[in-house]
Amino acid sequence: MAGPDALPGHPQAHIDYAIEPDLPVAQFRAVLIASTLGERRPVEDHDRLERMLRGAQVIATARDRGRLVGVSRAITDFSFCCYLSDLAVDAAYQRRGIGRRLIARTHAAAGPETMLVLLAAPAAEGYYPHVGLEQFPSCWRIPRLR
């Protein structure tokens, strides 16, 4: 599932979307940092980032002339649920619909029978209702030990 989209209001910008299961760690790290999601991800631990990528079943990407500007990383059973663990769009490319398209492509790749769920970063809580996600008030967790 690949394909270009022209960005509304940005006729010169042309973004290509794809599912990239073999996304290189260095590119993943760079877009995490450029999006500010790197503040909440282990960007200094190459091996852990590698495990994060290889453990995901769906990695959707957005590229501007080959440069990675957005990524969505999800864990799914392709049958019932899809956990969208990372949604990162380079800050210079935000507010152009890239995140919305990455969410849609991730959910499509996981399958129509799946329910997409995510935990929002505090700074992004206002974004998700804007792109059509419903807030679910009951979430429980066991925090990371490290």
C-alpha positions as CSV (number, residue, x, y, z in Angstrom):
1,M,0.0,0.0,0.0
2,A,2.0,3.0,-1.3
3,G,1.0,6.2,-2.9
4,P,1.5,9.9,-3.1
5,D,-0.8,12.6,-1.8
6,A,-0.6,16.3,-2.5
7,L,-1.1,18.2,0.7
8,P,-4.1,20.6,0.9
9,G,-2.9,24.2,0.9
10,H,0.7,23.1,-0.1
11,P,0.6,22.4,-3.8
12,Q,4.4,22.1,-4.0
13,A,4.5,19.4,-1.3
14,H,4.0,15.9,-2.4
15,I,4.0,13.2,0.2
16,D,4.4,9.5,-0.5
17,Y,2.9,7.0,1.9
18,A,4.0,3.4,2.3
19,I,4.1,0.4,4.6
20,E,7.8,-0.1,5.4
21,P,8.4,-3.1,7.7
22,D,12.2,-2.7,7.3
23,L,12.4,1.0,8.2
24,P,16.0,1.8,9.2
25,V,16.5,2.7,12.9
26,A,18.4,5.9,12.1
27,Q,15.5,7.3,10.0
28,F,13.0,6.3,12.8
29,R,15.2,8.0,15.4
30,A,15.5,11.2,13.3
31,V,11.7,11.6,12.8
32,L,11.1,10.9,16.5
33,I,13.4,13.7,17.4
34,A,12.1,16.1,14.7
35,S,8.6,15.5,15.9
36,T,9.4,16.0,19.6
37,L,8.1,12.5,20.4
38,G,11.8,11.7,21.0
39,E,11.4,13.4,24.3
40,R,9.4,10.4,25.4
41,R,11.2,7.7,23.5
42,P,14.6,6.0,24.2
43,V,16.3,7.7,21.2
44,E,19.7,7.2,22.7
45,D,19.3,3.4,22.9
46,H,19.8,2.1,19.3
47,D,19.2,-1.5,20.3
48,R,15.9,-0.7,22.0
49,L,14.7,1.4,19.0
50,E,15.6,-1.6,16.8
51,R,13.5,-3.9,18.9
52,M,10.6,-1.5,18.9
53,L,10.7,-1.4,15.1
54,R,11.1,-5.2,14.6
55,G,8.4,-6.0,17.1
56,A,5.8,-3.9,15.3
57,Q,3.5,-5.5,12.8
58,V,2.6,-2.2,10.9
59,I,5.0,0.6,10.2
60,A,3.5,3.3,8.0
61,T,5.6,6.1,6.6
62,A,5.3,9.5,5.0
63,R,8.1,10.7,2.8
64,D,8.8,14.0,1.0
65,R,11.0,13.3,-2.0
66,G,12.5,10.3,-0.1
67,R,13.0,12.1,3.2
68,L,11.1,10.5,6.1
69,V,8.8,13.1,7.6
70,G,6.3,10.9,9.4
71,V,5.9,7.4,10.9
72,S,3.2,5.4,12.6
73,R,4.2,2.2,14.4
74,A,1.6,-0.3,15.5
75,I,1.2,-3.7,17.2
76,T,-1.8,-5.7,16.0
77,D,-3.3,-9.2,15.7
78,F,-4.9,-8.2,12.4
79,S,-8.2,-9.5,13.7
80,F,-9.5,-7.6,16.8
81,C,-7.2,-4.9,18.0
82,C,-4.4,-2.5,16.8
83,Y,-2.4,-0.5,19.3
84,L,-0.9,2.6,17.7
85,S,2.2,3.0,19.7
86,D,4.0,5.8,17.9
87,L,2.7,8.6,15.7
88,A,5.4,11.0,14.8
89,V,5.4,13.8,12.2
90,D,8.3,16.2,11.7
91,A,7.3,19.5,13.3
92,A,8.0,21.3,10.0
93,Y,5.3,19.1,8.4
94,Q,2.6,19.2,11.0
95,R,-0.9,20.6,10.5
96,R,-0.9,19.3,6.9
97,G,-3.0,16.1,7.4
98,I,0.0,13.7,7.4
99,G,-0.8,12.3,10.9
100,R,-4.4,11.8,9.9
101,R,-3.3,9.9,6.8
102,L,-0.8,7.8,8.7
103,I,-3.5,6.8,11.2
104,A,-5.9,5.8,8.4
105,R,-3.2,3.8,6.5
106,T,-2.2,2.1,9.7
107,H,-5.7,1.1,10.6
108,A,-6.4,-0.1,7.0
109,A,-3.2,-2.3,7.1
110,A,-4.3,-3.8,10.4
111,G,-7.7,-4.6,8.9
112,P,-11.4,-3.5,9.1
113,E,-12.1,-5.9,12.0
114,T,-9.6,-4.1,14.3
115,M,-10.3,-1.4,16.8
116,L,-7.4,1.1,16.8
117,V,-6.3,2.3,20.3
118,L,-3.6,4.6,21.5
119,L,-2.3,6.5,24.5
120,A,-1.9,10.2,23.8
121,A,1.1,12.1,24.8
122,P,-0.1,15.1,27.0
123,A,0.8,17.6,24.4
124,A,-1.2,15.7,21.7
125,E,-4.5,15.1,23.6
126,G,-6.3,17.9,21.7
127,Y,-5.2,16.5,18.4
128,Y,-6.9,13.1,18.4
129,P,-10.6,14.3,18.7
130,H,-9.8,16.6,15.8
131,V,-8.9,13.7,13.5
132,G,-11.9,11.5,14.5
133,L,-10.8,9.4,17.4
134,E,-13.1,8.9,20.4
135,Q,-11.7,9.3,23.9
136,F,-12.2,6.2,26.1
137,P,-12.0,7.1,29.8
138,S,-10.9,3.7,31.2
139,C,-7.3,2.9,30.7
140,W,-5.1,0.9,33.1
141,R,-1.4,0.3,33.0
142,I,1.6,-1.1,34.7
143,P,4.5,1.5,34.2
144,R,7.8,0.5,32.7
145,L,10.5,-0.5,35.2
146,R,13.1,1.4,33.2
